[in-house]
Amino acid sequence: MTAGSEGQVRRDMSESSGYLPAEWAPQVAVMLTWPHEDSDWRPWLAQVEPVFVRIAAEVARREDVVIVCRDAALAGRVRGLLGAAGVDLARVRLHAVPTQDTWARDHGPITVVRKGWPLLLDFGFNGWGGKFAADLDDQISRRLHALGAFDGAALASVELVLEGGSVECDGAGTLLTTRRCLLAGTRSGLSEAELTVHLTALFGLERVLWLDHGHLAGDDTDGHIDTLARFTDRETIAYQGCDDPGDPNFADLQAMAAELAGLRTLAGGPYRLVALPWPRARFAVDGSRLPASYANFLIINDAVLVPTYDDPADARALALLQGCFPGREVVGIDCTAVIEQYGSLHCLTMQLPAPLSLGPGTA
């Protein structure tokens, strides 16, 4: 499919059911939800706050940042941290909204474009199938909308439980996901056929590609696709590889790689596959495995932010992703503190694509 034909696809879909933009489409902002001392981040707050500052700084060089803080006091603290780091505060929109955790990818709105206008889809969020309390985080998108954070854009509440990290779209009608997550009984409770119908209508899809394999030890999302395999363009998928036969992840990730090799683009050809290197095993203080993945990168305007782990494989991962995004700056951000809570960089963020516009900060 040529660039021109992709644009035609987008126009056709926008005029009917709408479409879900690819992450590399133009953005107005990235949303973050700041950690606080009354969350599970308390033991690592001193280590993880600088990571949030770095992410916000890199985003603010290229687009706006919407930051959710649990209260006005935290918003004032965040403003001070960002100002001290030299962040352009004119590009920061702070909002005081009660929060429990920080995973904006999963509690933030998913933006589709219908008839040229943005529509924010607010799916149910139940703490990854009831594993963690999430009643406050489930309300964040609606509360932001009520504060005018999205400048009057329409918001639709969707009676489905679905996390943003569980779906990956190429912007031209193909969605990639995992059966392990979306068909878990603790999510929507729908069959694959039923869920495919709903996703096709909501996101303006041509098809859904389902993976049976792919899991990281320590992952508590039931196999979010954004830790496993990502579109870098309509014909390329970068995925988390594993070349250590002694690692517990090896067999399942090898099986996932074989599945990806069997997928076909809309044009009928195989995808170009880019295997990202395998970082060495990391463990929490209780001995449990931490799910480090280079696939958890974030695409923003003119750049790609890539999680690194103070690992010998970091440089190789950055180089491979630079090859996938030749027109963007690839920026490594140390996320060793983030994986202590079993997620990484992409999990912390939610892009807000054009043509969405933003209201002013309220905190």
KOLFILUM-48478 format. One record per residue (C-alpha): residue number from 1; x, y, z. Coordinates in nm, 4 decimals, decimal comma. Each point is the difference from the previous one (the first is absolute). Layout:
+-----+----------+----------+----------+
| num |        x |        y |        z |
+-----+----------+----------+----------+
| NUM |        X |        Y |        Z |
...
+-----+----------+----------+----------+
This chain:
+-----+----------+----------+----------+
| num |        x |        y |        z |
+-----+----------+----------+----------+
|   1 |   0,0000 |   0,0000 |   0,0000 |
|   2 |   0,1451 |   0,3376 |  -0,0972 |
|   3 |  -0,0035 |   0,3072 |   0,2217 |
|   4 |  -0,2704 |   0,1479 |  -0,2208 |
|   5 |  -0,2195 |  -0,3063 |   0,0225 |
|   6 |   0,0429 |  -0,0044 |   0,3787 |
|   7 |  -0,1320 |   0,3567 |   0,0065 |
|   8 |  -0,2985 |  -0,1095 |  -0,2093 |
|   9 |  -0,0650 |  -0,2848 |   0,2432 |
|  10 |   0,0062 |   0,2449 |   0,2882 |
|  11 |  -0,2384 |   0,2379 |  -0,1785 |
|  12 |  -0,2426 |  -0,2790 |  -0,0875 |
|  13 |   0,0006 |  -0,1324 |   0,3561 |
|  14 |  -0,0321 |   0,3486 |   0,1473 |
|  15 |  -0,3112 |   0,0562 |  -0,2090 |
|  16 |  -0,1614 |  -0,3240 |   0,1224 |
|  17 |   0,0738 |  -0,1603 |   0,3371 |
|  18 |   0,3194 |   0,1955 |   0,0587 |
|  19 |   0,3508 |  -0,1312 |   0,0551 |
|  20 |   0,2575 |  -0,0465 |   0,2720 |
|  21 |   0,3151 |   0,1945 |  -0,0926 |
|  22 |   0,3358 |  -0,1733 |   0,0139 |
|  23 |   0,2272 |   0,1191 |   0,2776 |
|  24 |   0,2299 |   0,1633 |  -0,2560 |
|  25 |  -0,2806 |   0,2307 |  -0,1185 |
|  26 |   0,0287 |   0,3672 |   0,1040 |
|  27 |  -0,0671 |   0,0579 |   0,3687 |
|  28 |  -0,1047 |   0,2992 |   0,2069 |
|  29 |   0,1138 |  -0,1433 |   0,3334 |
|  30 |   0,0955 |  -0,2958 |   0,2145 |
|  31 |  -0,1826 |  -0,0725 |   0,3241 |
|  32 |   0,1792 |  -0,1005 |   0,3216 |
|  33 |  -0,1438 |  -0,0881 |   0,3409 |
|  34 |   0,2508 |   0,0967 |   0,2691 |
|  35 |   0,0953 |  -0,2441 |   0,2801 |
|  36 |  -0,0566 |   0,0904 |   0,3641 |
|  37 |   0,0958 |  -0,1203 |   0,3464 |
|  38 |  -0,3340 |  -0,1667 |   0,0745 |
|  39 |   0,0372 |  -0,2379 |  -0,2936 |
|  40 |   0,2028 |  -0,3149 |  -0,0563 |
|  41 |   0,2777 |   0,2323 |  -0,1214 |
|  42 |   0,0810 |   0,1219 |   0,3503 |
|  43 |   0,3224 |  -0,2084 |   0,0451 |
|  44 |   0,1311 |   0,1113 |  -0,3409 |
|  45 |  -0,1371 |   0,3541 |  -0,0201 |
|  46 |   0,3430 |   0,1637 |   0,0206 |
|  47 |   0,1235 |  -0,2215 |  -0,2831 |
|  48 |  -0,3028 |   0,0150 |  -0,2278 |
|  49 |  -0,0890 |   0,3718 |   0,0130 |
|  50 |   0,3142 |   0,0951 |  -0,1975 |
|  51 |  -0,1123 |  -0,2438 |  -0,2708 |
|  52 |  -0,3341 |   0,1795 |  -0,0242 |
|  53 |   0,1818 |   0,3337 |  -0,0154 |
|  54 |   0,2203 |  -0,1304 |  -0,2830 |
|  55 |  -0,2972 |  -0,1331 |  -0,1965 |
|  56 |  -0,1875 |   0,3292 |   0,0447 |
|  57 |   0,3062 |   0,1986 |  -0,1055 |
|  58 |   0,0529 |  -0,2023 |  -0,3182 |
|  59 |  -0,3672 |   0,0221 |  -0,0921 |
|  60 |  -0,0194 |   0,3740 |   0,0724 |
|  61 |   0,2823 |   0,0636 |  -0,2480 |
|  62 |  -0,2363 |  -0,1190 |  -0,2746 |
|  63 |  -0,3634 |   0,0266 |   0,1194 |
|  64 |  -0,2092 |   0,0726 |   0,3082 |
|  65 |  -0,0171 |  -0,2143 |   0,3144 |
|  66 |  -0,3215 |  -0,0622 |   0,1923 |
|  67 |   0,0856 |  -0,1013 |   0,3566 |
|  68 |  -0,2525 |  -0,1412 |   0,2444 |
|  69 |   0,0848 |   0,0612 |   0,3667 |
|  70 |  -0,2005 |  -0,1385 |   0,2893 |
|  71 |  -0,0476 |   0,3457 |   0,1530 |
|  72 |   0,1015 |   0,3641 |  -0,0302 |
|  73 |   0,2910 |  -0,0432 |   0,2399 |
|  74 |   0,1584 |  -0,2653 |  -0,2193 |
|  75 |  -0,0655 |   0,2137 |  -0,3071 |
|  76 |   0,1977 |   0,2813 |   0,1627 |
|  77 |   0,2833 |  -0,2378 |   0,0787 |
|  78 |   0,0059 |  -0,1320 |  -0,3574 |
|  79 |   0,0041 |   0,3522 |  -0,1391 |
|  80 |   0,3042 |   0,0729 |   0,2141 |
|  81 |   0,1796 |  -0,3196 |  -0,1071 |
|  82 |  -0,0603 |   0,0706 |  -0,3672 |
|  83 |   0,0992 |   0,3639 |   0,0304 |
|  84 |   0,3243 |  -0,0954 |   0,1732 |
|  85 |   0,0721 |  -0,2416 |  -0,2866 |
|  86 |  -0,0408 |   0,2778 |  -0,2572 |
|  87 |  -0,3274 |  -0,1306 |  -0,1447 |
|  88 |  -0,2029 |   0,2591 |  -0,1888 |
|  89 |  -0,2971 |   0,0296 |   0,2355 |
|  90 |  -0,2077 |   0,1599 |  -0,2742 |
|  91 |  -0,0195 |  -0,3485 |  -0,1525 |
|  92 |  -0,1161 |  -0,1651 |   0,3234 |
|  93 |  -0,3692 |  -0,0368 |   0,0944 |
|  94 |  -0,0400 |  -0,1055 |   0,3643 |
|  95 |  -0,3301 |  -0,1341 |   0,1360 |
|  96 |  -0,0894 |  -0,1065 |   0,3554 |
|  97 |  -0,1959 |  -0,3274 |  -0,0160 |
|  98 |  -0,0037 |  -0,2781 |   0,2625 |
|  99 |   0,2206 |  -0,2927 |  -0,1051 |
| 100 |   0,1200 |  -0,3355 |   0,1272 |
| 101 |   0,2757 |  -0,0885 |  -0,2444 |
| 102 |   0,1882 |   0,1310 |  -0,3011 |
| 103 |  -0,0767 |  -0,2192 |  -0,3031 |
| 104 |  -0,1518 |   0,2571 |  -0,2363 |
| 105 |   0,0236 |  -0,2420 |  -0,2938 |
| 106 |  -0,2722 |  -0,2084 |   0,1614 |
| 107 |  -0,2244 |   0,2540 |   0,1744 |
| 108 |   0,0384 |   0,2862 |  -0,2484 |
| 109 |  -0,2380 |   0,0635 |  -0,2916 |
| 110 |   0,0509 |  -0,1623 |  -0,3393 |
| 111 |  -0,0578 |   0,2589 |  -0,2717 |
| 112 |  -0,1642 |  -0,0865 |  -0,3315 |
| 113 |  -0,0780 |   0,2372 |  -0,2863 |
| 114 |  -0,3517 |   0,0058 |  -0,1433 |
| 115 |  -0,1004 |   0,2290 |  -0,2854 |
| 116 |   0,3116 |   0,2036 |   0,0672 |
| 117 |  -0,0757 |   0,0510 |   0,3703 |
| 118 |   0,1646 |  -0,1628 |   0,3026 |
| 119 |  -0,2062 |  -0,2300 |   0,2194 |
| 120 |   0,1406 |  -0,1134 |   0,3343 |
| 121 |  -0,0921 |  -0,3584 |   0,0848 |
| 122 |  -0,0091 |  -0,0676 |   0,3737 |
| 123 |   0,0160 |  -0,3753 |   0,0502 |
| 124 |  -0,0476 |  -0,1651 |   0,3357 |
| 125 |   0,3193 |  -0,0545 |   0,2007 |
| 126 |  -0,0133 |  -0,2630 |   0,2746 |
| 127 |   0,3633 |  -0,0295 |   0,1079 |
| 128 |   0,0999 |  -0,2619 |  -0,2581 |
| 129 |  -0,2793 |  -0,2381 |   0,0771 |
| 130 |  -0,0536 |   0,0901 |   0,3656 |
| 131 |   0,3610 |  -0,0517 |   0,1073 |
| 132 |   0,0241 |   0,3502 |   0,1509 |
| 133 |  -0,2400 |   0,2685 |   0,1237 |
| 134 |  -0,0825 |   0,2358 |  -0,2862 |
| 135 |  -0,3239 |   0,1816 |   0,0780 |
| 136 |   0,1648 |   0,3445 |   0,0019 |
| 137 |   0,2148 |  -0,0638 |  -0,3065 |
| 138 |  -0,3075 |  -0,1226 |  -0,1880 |
| 139 |  -0,1484 |   0,3500 |   0,0417 |
| 140 |   0,3035 |   0,2029 |  -0,1113 |
| 141 |  -0,1004 |   0,0503 |  -0,3639 |
| 142 |  -0,3540 |   0,1087 |   0,0910 |
| 143 |   0,1277 |   0,2386 |   0,2651 |
| 144 |   0,2536 |   0,1520 |  -0,2379 |
| 145 |  -0,2750 |   0,0438 |  -0,2564 |
| 146 |  -0,2218 |   0,1731 |   0,2570 |
| 147 |   0,2884 |   0,2390 |   0,0778 |
| 148 |   0,0228 |   0,0977 |  -0,3683 |
| 149 |   0,3403 |  -0,1619 |  -0,0464 |
| 150 |  -0,0921 |  -0,1057 |  -0,3540 |
| 151 |  -0,1472 |   0,3329 |  -0,1093 |
| 152 |  -0,3564 |  -0,1245 |  -0,0452 |
| 153 |   0,0759 |  -0,3094 |  -0,2073 |
| 154 |  -0,2680 |  -0,2666 |   0,0294 |
| 155 |   0,0563 |  -0,2889 |   0,2403 |
| 156 |  -0,1844 |  -0,3309 |  -0,0232 |
| 157 |  -0,0045 |  -0,2503 |   0,2846 |
| 158 |   0,0384 |  -0,3522 |  -0,1384 |
| 159 |  -0,1510 |  -0,2916 |   0,1913 |
| 160 |   0,3036 |  -0,2190 |  -0,0590 |
| 161 |   0,3052 |  -0,0560 |   0,2169 |
| 162 |   0,3035 |   0,0665 |  -0,2175 |
| 163 |   0,3446 |   0,1461 |   0,0700 |
| 164 |   0,1865 |   0,2106 |  -0,2530 |
| 165 |   0,3102 |  -0,2169 |   0,0387 |
| 166 |  -0,1922 |  -0,3018 |  -0,1244 |
| 167 |  -0,0552 |   0,1292 |  -0,3550 |
| 168 |   0,2404 |   0,1128 |  -0,2713 |
| 169 |  -0,1241 |   0,1630 |  -0,3228 |
| 170 |   0,1701 |   0,0955 |  -0,3269 |
| 171 |  -0,2401 |   0,2875 |  -0,0753 |
| 172 |  -0,1224 |  -0,1675 |  -0,3193 |
| 173 |  -0,2407 |  -0,2551 |   0,1387 |
| 174 |   0,2145 |  -0,2753 |   0,1537 |
| 175 |  -0,0002 |  -0,0634 |   0,3741 |
| 176 |   0,2429 |  -0,2383 |   0,1717 |
| 177 |  -0,0794 |  -0,1513 |   0,3394 |
| 178 |   0,0263 |  -0,3134 |   0,2152 |
| 179 |  -0,2679 |  -0,2519 |   0,0822 |
| 180 |   0,1514 |  -0,0530 |   0,3451 |
| 181 |  -0,0923 |   0,3549 |   0,0993 |
| 182 |  -0,3102 |   0,1006 |  -0,1937 |
| 183 |  -0,1768 |  -0,3336 |   0,0413 |
| 184 |   0,0816 |  -0,0334 |   0,3703 |
| 185 |  -0,3192 |  -0,0620 |   0,1948 |
| 186 |   0,0829 |   0,2952 |   0,2250 |
| 187 |  -0,0255 |   0,2488 |  -0,2886 |
| 188 |  -0,2969 |   0,0359 |  -0,2358 |
| 189 |  -0,1358 |  -0,3533 |   0,0334 |
| 190 |  -0,0658 |  -0,0066 |  -0,3753 |
| 191 |   0,1001 |  -0,2638 |  -0,2518 |
| 192 |   0,2652 |   0,0720 |  -0,2617 |
| 193 |  -0,2674 |   0,0424 |  -0,2682 |
| 194 |  -0,2085 |   0,2337 |   0,2147 |
| 195 |   0,2968 |   0,2088 |   0,1041 |
| 196 |   0,1243 |   0,0237 |  -0,3589 |
| 197 |  -0,3346 |   0,1497 |  -0,1013 |
| 198 |   0,0173 |   0,2592 |   0,2777 |
| 199 |   0,3634 |   0,0959 |  -0,0660 |
| 200 |  -0,0618 |   0,0258 |  -0,3742 |
| 201 |  -0,2866 |   0,2409 |   0,0574 |
| 202 |   0,1731 |   0,2057 |   0,2690 |
| 203 |   0,3358 |   0,0343 |  -0,1757 |
| 204 |  -0,1041 |  -0,0134 |  -0,3669 |
| 205 |   0,1995 |  -0,3166 |  -0,0666 |
| 206 |   0,0471 |  -0,2187 |  -0,3024 |
| 207 |   0,1228 |  -0,2909 |   0,2083 |
| 208 |   0,1310 |  -0,1159 |   0,3378 |
| 209 |   0,3191 |  -0,2078 |   0,0183 |
| 210 |   0,0044 |  -0,2225 |   0,3094 |
| 211 |   0,3116 |  -0,1473 |   0,1595 |
| 212 |  -0,0142 |  -0,3126 |   0,2169 |
| 213 |   0,3566 |   0,0302 |   0,1274 |
| 214 |   0,2098 |   0,2649 |   0,1669 |
| 215 |   0,0372 |   0,0443 |   0,3725 |
| 216 |   0,2577 |   0,1567 |   0,2284 |
| 217 |   0,0617 |  -0,1506 |   0,3422 |
| 218 |  -0,1102 |   0,2563 |   0,2585 |
| 219 |  -0,2558 |   0,1615 |  -0,2285 |
| 220 |  -0,3346 |   0,0410 |   0,1754 |
| 221 |  -0,1964 |   0,1277 |  -0,3025 |
| 222 |  -0,0661 |  -0,3468 |  -0,1460 |
| 223 |   0,2159 |   0,0757 |  -0,3017 |
| 224 |  -0,0356 |   0,3612 |  -0,1138 |
| 225 |   0,1072 |   0,0310 |  -0,3603 |
| 226 |   0,1978 |   0,3191 |   0,0736 |
| 227 |   0,2580 |  -0,2048 |   0,1911 |
| 228 |   0,0281 |  -0,2525 |  -0,2827 |
| 229 |  -0,0451 |   0,1232 |  -0,3582 |
| 230 |  -0,0472 |   0,3466 |  -0,1508 |
| 231 |  -0,0675 |   0,1421 |  -0,3433 |
| 232 |   0,2715 |   0,2436 |  -0,1036 |
| 233 |  -0,1675 |   0,0584 |  -0,3366 |
| 234 |  -0,2718 |  -0,1772 |  -0,1978 |
| 235 |   0,2370 |  -0,2748 |  -0,1125 |
| 236 |   0,2416 |  -0,0379 |   0,2945 |
| 237 |  -0,0386 |  -0,1520 |   0,3456 |
| 238 |   0,2669 |   0,0342 |   0,2682 |
| 239 |  -0,0333 |  -0,2670 |   0,2657 |
| 240 |   0,1675 |  -0,1092 |   0,3201 |
| 241 |   0,2296 |  -0,2882 |  -0,0860 |
| 242 |   0,1669 |  -0,2490 |   0,2304 |
| 243 |   0,3182 |  -0,1854 |  -0,0970 |
| 244 |   0,0670 |  -0,1728 |   0,3332 |
| 245 |  -0,1292 |  -0,3602 |  -0,0050 |
| 246 |   0,0439 |  -0,0166 |   0,3773 |
| 247 |  -0,2381 |   0,2890 |   0,0644 |
| 248 |  -0,3578 |  -0,0868 |   0,1035 |
| 249 |  -0,1280 |   0,2463 |  -0,2630 |
| 250 |   0,1877 |  -0,1654 |  -0,2868 |
| 251 |  -0,2514 |  -0,2562 |  -0,1284 |
| 252 |  -0,3016 |   0,2301 |   0,0021 |
| 253 |   0,1829 |   0,2925 |  -0,1615 |
| 254 |   0,1410 |  -0,2309 |  -0,2675 |
| 255 |  -0,3534 |  -0,1239 |  -0,0678 |
| 256 |  -0,1172 |   0,3617 |  -0,0245 |
| 257 |   0,2748 |   0,0759 |  -0,2516 |
| 258 |  -0,1229 |  -0,2902 |  -0,2129 |
| 259 |  -0,3551 |   0,1331 |   0,0189 |
| 260 |   0,1146 |   0,3452 |  -0,1093 |
| 261 |   0,1859 |  -0,1538 |  -0,2944 |
| 262 |  -0,3275 |  -0,1549 |  -0,1145 |
| 263 |  -0,1932 |   0,3297 |   0,0014 |
| 264 |  -0,0623 |   0,1885 |  -0,3221 |
| 265 |  -0,0441 |   0,3694 |  -0,0739 |
| 266 |  -0,3194 |   0,1296 |  -0,1588 |
| 267 |   0,1868 |  -0,0119 |  -0,3306 |
| 268 |   0,0623 |  -0,3728 |   0,0508 |
| 269 |   0,3730 |  -0,0052 |   0,0677 |
| 270 |   0,1844 |  -0,1001 |   0,3168 |
| 271 |   0,0843 |   0,2634 |   0,2569 |
| 272 |   0,3578 |   0,1128 |   0,0377 |
| 273 |   0,0861 |  -0,1235 |   0,3480 |
| 274 |   0,2561 |   0,1619 |   0,2303 |
| 275 |   0,0991 |  -0,2087 |   0,3021 |
| 276 |   0,0985 |   0,2223 |   0,2896 |
| 277 |   0,2784 |  -0,1332 |   0,2246 |
| 278 |  -0,0631 |  -0,1745 |   0,3283 |
| 279 |   0,1054 |   0,1918 |   0,3149 |
| 280 |   0,1451 |  -0,1977 |   0,2869 |
| 281 |  -0,2373 |  -0,1230 |   0,2689 |
| 282 |  -0,0997 |   0,2484 |   0,2702 |
| 283 |  -0,1658 |  -0,0942 |   0,3283 |
| 284 |  -0,1975 |   0,1812 |   0,2693 |
| 285 |   0,1070 |  -0,0110 |   0,3629 |
| 286 |  -0,2403 |  -0,2903 |   0,0574 |
| 287 |   0,1702 |  -0,1983 |  -0,2767 |
| 288 |  -0,2743 |   0,0357 |  -0,2604 |
| 289 |   0,0999 |   0,0661 |  -0,3617 |
| 290 |  -0,0411 |   0,3544 |  -0,1328 |
| 291 |  -0,1399 |   0,0320 |  -0,3549 |
| 292 |   0,2622 |   0,2095 |  -0,1825 |
| 293 |  -0,0850 |   0,0478 |  -0,3689 |
| 294 |   0,1424 |   0,2250 |  -0,2711 |
| 295 |  -0,3288 |  -0,0304 |  -0,1894 |
| 296 |  -0,1564 |   0,2381 |   0,2537 |
| 297 |   0,1174 |   0,3100 |  -0,1893 |
| 298 |  -0,2065 |   0,3157 |  -0,0593 |
| 299 |  -0,0248 |   0,1734 |  -0,3383 |
| 300 |  -0,0462 |   0,3778 |   0,0207 |
| 301 |   0,0363 |   0,2869 |  -0,2457 |
| 302 |   0,3459 |  -0,0270 |  -0,1600 |
| 303 |   0,1333 |  -0,2461 |   0,2600 |
| 304 |  -0,0272 |  -0,3446 |   0,1550 |
| 305 |   0,0543 |  -0,0369 |   0,3750 |
| 306 |   0,1456 |  -0,3423 |   0,0782 |
| 307 |   0,0280 |  -0,1609 |   0,3441 |
| 308 |   0,3510 |  -0,1059 |   0,0967 |
| 309 |   0,1085 |  -0,2117 |   0,2944 |
| 310 |   0,3698 |   0,0699 |   0,0639 |
| 311 |   0,0595 |  -0,3105 |  -0,2071 |
| 312 |   0,2578 |  -0,0988 |  -0,2642 |
| 313 |  -0,2900 |  -0,0495 |  -0,2449 |
| 314 |  -0,1168 |   0,3632 |   0,0309 |
| 315 |   0,2209 |   0,1322 |  -0,2807 |
| 316 |  -0,1086 |  -0,2745 |  -0,2394 |
| 317 |  -0,3682 |   0,0634 |   0,0732 |
| 318 |   0,0424 |   0,3732 |  -0,0652 |
| 319 |   0,1851 |  -0,0663 |  -0,3261 |
| 320 |  -0,2633 |  -0,2431 |  -0,1270 |
| 321 |  -0,2817 |   0,2399 |   0,0765 |
| 322 |   0,1903 |   0,2844 |  -0,1649 |
| 323 |  -0,0044 |  -0,2147 |  -0,3125 |
| 324 |  -0,3766 |  -0,0344 |   0,0334 |
| 325 |  -0,0476 |   0,3762 |   0,0410 |
| 326 |   0,2620 |   0,1678 |  -0,2227 |
| 327 |  -0,1802 |   0,3352 |   0,0084 |
| 328 |  -0,0287 |   0,0216 |   0,3783 |
| 329 |   0,2430 |   0,0492 |   0,2841 |
| 330 |   0,0234 |  -0,3143 |   0,2134 |
| 331 |   0,0433 |   0,0893 |   0,3679 |
| 332 |   0,0827 |  -0,2525 |   0,2703 |
| 333 |  -0,1525 |   0,0529 |   0,3455 |
| 334 |   0,1182 |  -0,2095 |   0,2936 |
| 335 |  -0,3068 |  -0,1868 |   0,1274 |
| 336 |   0,1622 |  -0,2322 |   0,2530 |
| 337 |  -0,2055 |   0,1686 |   0,2727 |
| 338 |  -0,3236 |  -0,0311 |  -0,2001 |
| 339 |   0,0168 |  -0,3773 |  -0,0389 |
| 340 |   0,0018 |  -0,0309 |   0,3801 |
| 341 |  -0,3763 |   0,0418 |  -0,0381 |
| 342 |  -0,0159 |  -0,2457 |  -0,2933 |
| 343 |  -0,0476 |   0,2451 |  -0,2879 |
| 344 |   0,2166 |   0,2250 |  -0,2123 |
| 345 |   0,0041 |   0,3207 |  -0,2036 |
| 346 |  -0,2897 |  -0,0546 |  -0,2414 |
| 347 |  -0,2182 |  -0,1243 |   0,2863 |
| 348 |   0,0422 |   0,3361 |   0,1765 |
| 349 |  -0,1157 |   0,2082 |  -0,2952 |
| 350 |  -0,2980 |   0,0589 |  -0,2299 |
| 351 |   0,0338 |   0,2012 |  -0,3170 |
| 352 |  -0,2708 |   0,2515 |  -0,0919 |
| 353 |  -0,0054 |   0,0257 |  -0,3792 |
| 354 |  -0,1021 |   0,2847 |  -0,2269 |
| 355 |  -0,2576 |   0,1343 |  -0,0714 |
| 356 |  -0,0671 |   0,0001 |   0,3757 |
| 357 |   0,0612 |   0,3329 |   0,1708 |
| 358 |   0,0610 |   0,0720 |   0,3662 |
| 359 |  -0,1512 |   0,2237 |   0,2620 |
| 360 |   0,2193 |   0,1855 |   0,2493 |
| 361 |   0,1379 |  -0,1622 |   0,3100 |
| 362 |  -0,2262 |   0,0222 |   0,3051 |
| 363 |   0,2479 |  -0,0607 |   0,2838 |
+-----+----------+----------+----------+
